[in-house]
Amino acid sequence: MIYGLSQRTSATAAGAASWEIRSAATNAPIVFEMGLTQNAATAGVYGIGRPAAIGITPTSPVNFLVESHQNGPTALTTACLAWGTGPTVPTQFARRFSCAATIGVGYLCTFPRGYQIPVSSSIVNWTIATAPVCDVYAVIEE
């Protein structure tokens, strides 16, 4: 099934995850699309990648929402914006983006064959350089 979710980030400091998409112990979702738009006129530099270690004790994880119909099964995949201990920086980024200091600037990233998240793992939107609060979203398949 296809699921989607959008959230508003709160972390703006450089060198930290602002959003983490987490698989469960029983699934390995595939990400097909991710996007971000900046909500203030502050330049930002972002990266998408697999963290060396996932976040510990995520605060208020939110399940992705089914897109096909209202009564579909609840997604096992979640996303979160804060943690007791945040995810660590990816060793390499699958994608990097630099955004001008303009409200509404951002990125749309597609993965034509999907970007799979292994079981009990995650991918993050990493703030490489100081950035504003952003709206983020992703489309996944479970």
C-alpha positions as CSV (number, residue, x, y, z in Angstrom):
1,M,0.0,0.0,0.0
2,I,1.0,3.6,-0.6
3,Y,1.3,5.9,2.4
4,G,2.2,9.6,2.8
5,L,3.0,11.9,5.7
6,S,3.9,15.6,6.1
7,Q,5.2,17.4,9.2
8,R,6.8,20.7,10.2
9,T,10.3,20.5,11.5
10,S,11.4,22.3,14.6
11,A,15.2,21.7,14.6
12,T,17.2,24.4,12.8
13,A,20.7,23.9,14.0
14,A,23.5,22.7,11.7
15,G,24.8,19.2,12.1
16,A,21.6,17.5,13.2
17,A,18.6,15.5,11.9
18,S,15.4,17.5,11.4
19,W,13.3,14.5,10.4
20,E,13.6,10.8,10.6
21,I,11.5,8.1,8.8
22,R,11.7,4.9,10.8
23,S,10.8,1.3,9.8
24,A,9.5,-1.2,12.3
25,A,11.0,-4.5,13.4
26,T,8.7,-6.2,10.9
27,N,8.8,-4.1,7.7
28,A,11.3,-2.6,5.3
29,P,9.4,0.3,3.6
30,I,10.4,1.8,0.3
31,V,10.6,5.6,0.0
32,F,9.6,6.9,-3.5
33,E,9.5,10.6,-2.9
34,M,10.6,13.2,-0.3
35,G,10.2,17.0,-0.3
36,L,10.9,20.0,1.8
37,T,10.0,23.7,1.7
38,Q,11.5,26.4,3.8
39,N,9.2,28.5,6.0
40,A,11.5,31.5,6.5
41,A,14.0,33.5,4.4
42,T,17.0,31.7,5.7
43,A,19.4,29.7,3.4
44,G,19.6,26.0,4.2
45,V,21.7,23.0,3.2
46,Y,20.2,19.5,3.6
47,G,21.1,15.9,3.0
48,I,19.1,12.7,2.8
49,G,20.8,9.5,4.0
50,R,20.9,6.5,6.3
51,P,22.2,7.6,9.8
52,A,25.1,5.6,11.2
53,A,22.8,5.1,14.3
54,I,19.0,5.6,14.4
55,G,17.5,8.0,16.9
56,I,16.8,6.7,20.4
57,T,13.5,7.3,22.2
58,P,11.8,9.3,19.5
59,T,9.3,11.9,20.8
60,S,5.8,11.4,19.5
61,P,6.4,9.3,16.4
62,V,3.6,9.6,13.8
63,N,2.4,6.8,11.6
64,F,2.2,7.4,7.8
65,L,-1.3,7.7,6.4
66,V,-2.8,5.4,3.8
67,E,-3.4,7.2,0.5
68,S,-5.6,4.7,-1.3
69,H,-8.7,4.9,0.9
70,Q,-9.8,6.0,4.3
71,N,-10.2,2.6,6.0
72,G,-6.8,1.1,4.9
73,P,-4.5,-0.5,7.4
74,T,-2.3,1.7,9.6
75,A,1.2,2.0,8.4
76,L,4.0,0.5,10.5
77,T,6.4,3.2,9.3
78,T,6.6,6.3,11.4
79,A,8.3,9.7,11.3
80,C,9.6,11.8,14.1
81,L,11.0,15.3,14.7
82,A,12.7,14.9,18.1
83,W,14.5,12.2,20.2
84,G,16.0,11.6,23.5
85,T,19.2,11.0,21.5
86,G,19.1,12.1,17.9
87,P,20.2,10.0,14.9
88,T,23.9,10.3,14.0
89,V,25.1,11.8,10.7
90,P,25.0,9.6,7.7
91,T,28.5,8.5,6.5
92,Q,27.4,9.5,2.9
93,F,24.3,11.3,1.7
94,A,22.2,9.8,-1.1
95,R,21.1,13.4,-2.0
96,R,22.2,16.9,-1.0
97,F,20.4,20.2,-1.6
98,S,21.3,23.9,-1.1
99,C,18.4,26.3,-0.8
100,A,18.5,30.1,-1.2
101,A,17.3,32.4,1.6
102,T,13.7,32.5,0.3
103,I,10.4,31.4,1.8
104,G,9.0,28.5,-0.2
105,V,12.3,27.3,-1.7
106,G,13.0,23.7,-1.2
107,Y,13.5,20.3,-2.9
108,L,11.5,17.5,-4.4
109,C,13.4,14.3,-4.5
110,T,12.3,11.1,-6.3
111,F,13.7,7.7,-6.1
112,P,12.6,6.0,-9.3
113,R,13.1,2.4,-8.1
114,G,12.7,3.3,-4.4
115,Y,15.0,3.9,-1.5
116,Q,14.5,1.1,0.9
117,I,14.7,1.5,4.6
118,P,16.0,-1.8,6.2
119,V,14.1,-3.4,9.1
120,S,14.5,-1.5,12.4
121,S,16.4,1.3,10.7
122,S,15.7,4.8,9.2
123,I,16.6,7.6,6.8
124,V,16.9,11.2,7.9
125,N,16.7,14.7,6.5
126,W,19.9,16.1,7.9
127,T,20.5,19.8,8.3
128,I,24.1,20.3,7.0
129,A,24.1,24.1,7.5
130,T,21.8,26.2,9.6
131,A,18.3,26.3,8.2
132,P,14.8,27.5,8.9
133,V,11.8,25.6,10.1
134,C,10.6,23.5,7.1
135,D,7.6,21.5,5.9
136,V,8.7,18.0,4.9
137,Y,6.8,15.1,3.4
138,A,7.4,11.6,2.0
139,V,5.6,9.0,0.0
140,I,6.4,5.4,0.9
141,E,5.2,1.8,0.1
142,E,4.9,-1.0,2.7
